[in-house]
Structures are given as structure tokens and as C-alpha cells.
Amino acid sequence: MGGNMKAKVPDIQLDIRGAAYAILAVVIVAGFQAMYYLAPGALARPLWDGANLTLAFLLGTLSLAIPVAIAWWMIRADTADGETFDTSQH
Amino acid sequence: MNSSPSGVAIGLFLSIIAVTLAITYWAQKRSRTAAELYTAGGQIKAWQNGWAIAGDLLSASTFLGGMGMFFTAGYDAVIYTFAPLVGFVVMLGFVAGPMRRLGRFTFVDAAATRLSPTPIRIIGSLSALAVTLMYLIGQMLGVGGLIEIMFGIPYAAAVILVGILMVVYVTFGGMLATTWVQLTKAMLLTFGVSLLAFLALAQSHFSIGELYGRAAAIHKLGADLFQPGGLGLSAIEGASLSMALILGMPGMPHILMRFFTVPDAVTARRSLAISISVVGFVYYVVIFILGPAGVAYLAANPDFTTASGMVPGGSNMVALHLARFLGGDVLFGIIAAVAFATILAVVSGLTVAAASSISHDLYAKVFVRGVVSEKREKLVFRLASVLIGILGIGLGIAFKGQNILFLTGLVFSIAASACFPILVMAMFWKRLTTAGAVAGGATGLGLSVGLIVLGPSVWVQVLGNAAPVIPLSQPAIISAPAAFLVMILVSLATREPETAR
């Protein structure tokens, strides 16, 4: 999560891995939103012949599911790293 | 449509008030110190904080405004769901852990750690107040319309009632009462939307395709109801809105404050992951099931629409009318009570954040330079809560008629342009100077507010002018990068006094 939790003064560093995952989430939804303007016809395509559900439905669903999955992936290995209640009270 | 109050609705409405006041009474005995009042003593568990954060975010804008926006503009309402959710991930990756370690009561504590505290606290707290007050307006609009349609009570009286209740919760119960009101409401809301979705899908033989087909056959947009474009946003406006929602989420003072209610950074991050899951589920149900159901079952139903084709009470009331269609007065009463609890919880969280900015950042740390007894700081917090309540009531009445979800977009623009840049640069860029932070924060705050006032939402819709001075409804694409740029340039041109390090 970045930072030395045993330091007596605040020692905060950017969590490179967490930041990378956050940027990945931004890129994914930016790509989805770019399709609004670059390929609106593709979004209107039915998922199968005669279906009322379109690619916009599928991608919209994924745009909500992917951030949830990334969030749980980001915290999967979280440990306290020596953090105590006192060190978290900087 | 018959909108006379039902016994169920009145009973549940009064029950919500009774339960929340009981929570406040219980919490009041456990809110003796300043830390207990501001942050519930930092002893909230991950699951509790996760649900409470969800309760903070799942506002009237999400539930009432989201369905209302789908009813009028269709699929474009989805922007208001995926962008905040990604904003949550940004918050998790950049902000949650460090915030918990650096701060004590407010996000400004964290921002002020490495810099000269007084100017940072002034600009930070002004930004926080701008965000929370604007957000409060949206919630007041929702509750005014809701109680008006439930009981026939005039809009202004309803806003005043809610203003009084939120002041009571915060003044006596502090953050502990707010936390339990929020998590209870988040669970009620999740149950409520799940029940509505089940009943809505049952009407369409549990086929989303059939539901979508019925909605498209009725709505004026036809099949385009499920395609982007209903809001008529240009590519620039769409990008600006998404930027506001993504960068604004990690800058929302009332949500950032929740990280101080848990014991450590790991718990803060875990609670955020829980809240992302809850919020993602509710967003999905509201936009992808209930939004289309509102169109399919109400849009061409003469019992639920006026001559203009809109539901009584305006688009923000689609959720309530859908509940009455699906389950009669009983379900109407349940969903109205859930919506009422939703608004009460969110306004309480906003009031805690705003009052903390005044009592902790401005009064205790700036005006009296830390020389203040805990008793006096708590008194100022309570007086500030009353002041925020009065302001919320006045502004809620003045802004009557604006779309709730649209107002929320504006709030996120301010948070993205003022709060987030100050916070993230202060934590991670060691070259940042106090002058740079203040100049950048002031630029973000001034530009976002100024562009909103000169844009179509205020200049035309509120002030009644024929055309906007700036034809941009969402200013974040200008104001957020400008804030970062000014912060960097001024920091590179100035040096931090040694005493501030």
C-alpha cells in the first residue's frame, strides 16, 4: 500500500501497483465512452439476431463489473505491514 | 394518479424517523470526545464502514435521479454510474490508505501535513464547504418532492422538516449516529431496489429482452432508448462529465472523512472494496432494470402520466410511481420510506463533513490556532451543524425544480477541480509548495464555480437568461487540469519556507 508503517512521522509513498490498476480502470471506461462517439453503430448491434439486447447493454454491464473486480484484486494482498493503531494515528 | 397518502406510507415514514432518532439517542451517549463526535472514535469495522460509505454515495441522485434520467434520456444515464465507480477505484489506488495514515478528522488534515497549514486549511475547507453545500441542495430537492407527493405537504415545509432532523442527528449523535443511519439506509435501499427489480422482471416473465422491447416500443426515442446520445452531450461535454465524476469521487469530503472512522489503512481499503460492490450492484439494478421498467410500465400508462407524458411530480418521482404500479400502496409506502431514509442519511453525512470543516479546520486550527478546549470545539461543531442546516433549507427552497442527478454532476466538478488536486498533490508531490497548493486550489474552485454560474445550468435555467456566457454544461475538463497546471507552475516558481516543512 506504500509507505513505511513503522515510521514515527508520516511517510507516504505512491502505491505504484494500486495506481496502475486505478489507471487501468480509467482507460477501460474511457475506451468504452469513446465508442459513444467513434462507433455508435457498433453499440447498437444486437447481441444475437432479433435480440432487444445490444452491445451497449453488454459493455455497460462490463463497465460496472470491471471496477468491482479490480477493486477486490487491488486489496487481495493487503497486510498491515507492521501497522498498529498508534502508527495509523500519525 | 391518486397521490393521496396511504396509511402504510405514513406509518413507515414515521417509523424511519423514530428509528433514526433512537439511533441518535444511543449514539449521543457514546459521542463525548471530539474524536467520537467527528469520527466515531475510529472504531468502526470494515463491513460497517463499507455499507456506510455506500450509504453516503447512494443518494437521492442515484435512486430517484438515476431512474428519472433514464425515463427522459435513456441509456446515457449509465455515465452517472460507471464513472463514479471508477472514481472509487481511483480513490482506492491513490487516496484511501495514505489518507487514513495522514489525517485525523478531515481530508484537509492530510493535505496540510507537509505544508504551511493555515492557508491550506482555508482553501481546503472553503472547497469542502462548496462541495457539501451544493450536494446538500440536490438532496433537499429530492426530499422536498418526495414528501410533497407522499403526504401533500408543501415542498418548503418538507425541506424544513428534513433540515431539522439532520441537525438533530448530527448535533447530538455525531459521526456514530450518522454511520448507523447510513449503513441501515444502505441495506434498506439495496433490499428495496432488489424487490422492485424482482417484481419488475416478473411482469416481463423474467426476460430483460422482453422488458427492453416493451420500453423501446413506448418511449419517444424508440430503440435509441438503449443507445448513447439521449442527453445530447458533445464528446467534450461527455468527457468533461466523466472526468468530473472520476476525479471528483476521491475528492468528496464527506466520503473521505469516513476513512478516519476505522482503525487503520487496511480496514479503510477493505471497507472501500465492500462499498464499491454494494454501489455497483445498486447502480446496475437502478439503471439496467428499474430505469427501463419505469419506461415500460409508466410512460404510456394514463394512470401514471400527465398530459405532457411526464409522471406526476416530475422525472425524479419515477421510482415511487413504479413502486405503486408494481405493488400498490404497500410497496409505494416501502419505497418512499427507503427513499426518505436515503436522503436523511446522506444529508447527515454532508452536514458532518461541512460542520467539521468549520469547527475543526477553520475555527480550531485557523482562527484560534489550536488553542481551544475540546468542549468549545464540540460546541462550535454543533453550532456549525445548525448553520449548515439553515443554509441547506434556504438553498433547497431556492433551487427547486433542478434535476437532482444533474446537480450532482456539478458537485463532482467542484470536487474534481478543487479538493482532489490539493489532496493528491499534497500527499505525493514533495516539490509542492503552499503557494502552489493555494493557487491551484483557488484556480480549481474559482473556475469550476465560475464556469457553472456562466454555463447553461445556472445562467439560463436558474437566472433565466436567453443563452449561456460559456456554452459548457460540465466545466471539469477545463477547471481540473487548470488546477493541476497552476499548482505545478507556482510550486516550481516558489520555495517553501523551512518553518513550514
Boltz contact constraints between the chains, C-beta under 6 A:
constraints:
  - contact:
      token1: [A, 1]
      token2: [B, 97]
      max_distance: 6.0
  - contact:
      token1: [A, 10]
      token2: [B, 102]
      max_distance: 6.0
  - contact:
      token1: [A, 10]
      token2: [B, 113]
      max_distance: 6.0
  - contact:
      token1: [A, 12]
      token2: [B, 98]
      max_distance: 6.0
  - contact:
      token1: [A, 12]
      token2: [B, 427]
      max_distance: 6.0
  - contact:
      token1: [A, 14]
      token2: [B, 428]
      max_distance: 6.0
  - contact:
      token1: [A, 18]
      token2: [B, 93]
      max_distance: 6.0
  - contact:
      token1: [A, 19]
      token2: [B, 93]
      max_distance: 6.0
  - contact:
      token1: [A, 19]
      token2: [B, 94]
      max_distance: 6.0
  - contact:
      token1: [A, 21]
      token2: [B, 93]
      max_distance: 6.0
  - contact:
      token1: [A, 22]
      token2: [B, 89]
      max_distance: 6.0
  - contact:
      token1: [A, 22]
      token2: [B, 90]
      max_distance: 6.0
  - contact:
      token1: [A, 22]
      token2: [B, 93]
      max_distance: 6.0
  - contact:
      token1: [A, 25]
      token2: [B, 86]
      max_distance: 6.0
  - contact:
      token1: [A, 25]
      token2: [B, 89]
      max_distance: 6.0
  - contact:
      token1: [A, 26]
      token2: [B, 86]
      max_distance: 6.0
  - contact:
      token1: [A, 29]
      token2: [B, 82]
      max_distance: 6.0
  - contact:
      token1: [A, 29]
      token2: [B, 86]
      max_distance: 6.0
  - contact:
      token1: [A, 33]
      token2: [B, 242]
      max_distance: 6.0
  - contact:
      token1: [A, 36]
      token2: [B, 228]
      max_distance: 6.0
  - contact:
      token1: [A, 37]
      token2: [B, 235]
      max_distance: 6.0
  - contact:
      token1: [A, 44]
      token2: [B, 227]
      max_distance: 6.0
  - contact:
      token1: [A, 51]
      token2: [B, 209]
      max_distance: 6.0
  - contact:
      token1: [A, 52]
      token2: [B, 209]
      max_distance: 6.0
  - contact:
      token1: [A, 52]
      token2: [B, 212]
      max_distance: 6.0
  - contact:
      token1: [A, 52]
      token2: [B, 213]
      max_distance: 6.0
  - contact:
      token1: [A, 53]
      token2: [B, 209]
      max_distance: 6.0
  - contact:
      token1: [A, 54]
      token2: [B, 226]
      max_distance: 6.0
  - contact:
      token1: [A, 56]
      token2: [B, 226]
      max_distance: 6.0
  - contact:
      token1: [A, 56]
      token2: [B, 227]
      max_distance: 6.0
  - contact:
      token1: [A, 60]
      token2: [B, 78]
      max_distance: 6.0
  - contact:
      token1: [A, 63]
      token2: [B, 82]
      max_distance: 6.0
  - contact:
      token1: [A, 64]
      token2: [B, 82]
      max_distance: 6.0
  - contact:
      token1: [A, 64]
      token2: [B, 280]
      max_distance: 6.0
  - contact:
      token1: [A, 64]
      token2: [B, 283]
      max_distance: 6.0
  - contact:
      token1: [A, 64]
      token2: [B, 284]
      max_distance: 6.0
  - contact:
      token1: [A, 67]
      token2: [B, 85]
      max_distance: 6.0
  - contact:
      token1: [A, 67]
      token2: [B, 86]
      max_distance: 6.0
  - contact:
      token1: [A, 67]
      token2: [B, 89]
      max_distance: 6.0
  - contact:
      token1: [A, 68]
      token2: [B, 276]
      max_distance: 6.0
  - contact:
      token1: [A, 68]
      token2: [B, 277]
      max_distance: 6.0
  - contact:
      token1: [A, 68]
      token2: [B, 280]
      max_distance: 6.0
  - contact:
      token1: [A, 70]
      token2: [B, 89]
      max_distance: 6.0
  - contact:
      token1: [A, 71]
      token2: [B, 89]
      max_distance: 6.0
  - contact:
      token1: [A, 71]
      token2: [B, 92]
      max_distance: 6.0
  - contact:
      token1: [A, 71]
      token2: [B, 273]
      max_distance: 6.0
  - contact:
      token1: [A, 71]
      token2: [B, 276]
      max_distance: 6.0
  - contact:
      token1: [A, 72]
      token2: [B, 273]
      max_distance: 6.0
  - contact:
      token1: [A, 74]
      token2: [B, 92]
      max_distance: 6.0
  - contact:
      token1: [A, 75]
      token2: [B, 269]
      max_distance: 6.0
  - contact:
      token1: [A, 75]
      token2: [B, 270]
      max_distance: 6.0
  - contact:
      token1: [A, 75]
      token2: [B, 273]
      max_distance: 6.0
  - contact:
      token1: [A, 78]
      token2: [B, 266]
      max_distance: 6.0
  - contact:
      token1: [A, 78]
      token2: [B, 269]
      max_distance: 6.0
  - contact:
      token1: [A, 80]
      token2: [B, 266]
      max_distance: 6.0
  - contact:
      token1: [A, 83]
      token2: [B, 264]
      max_distance: 6.0
  - contact:
      token1: [A, 85]
      token2: [B, 263]
      max_distance: 6.0
  - contact:
      token1: [A, 88]
      token2: [B, 101]
      max_distance: 6.0
  - contact:
      token1: [A, 88]
      token2: [B, 264]
      max_distance: 6.0
  - contact:
      token1: [A, 90]
      token2: [B, 101]
      max_distance: 6.0
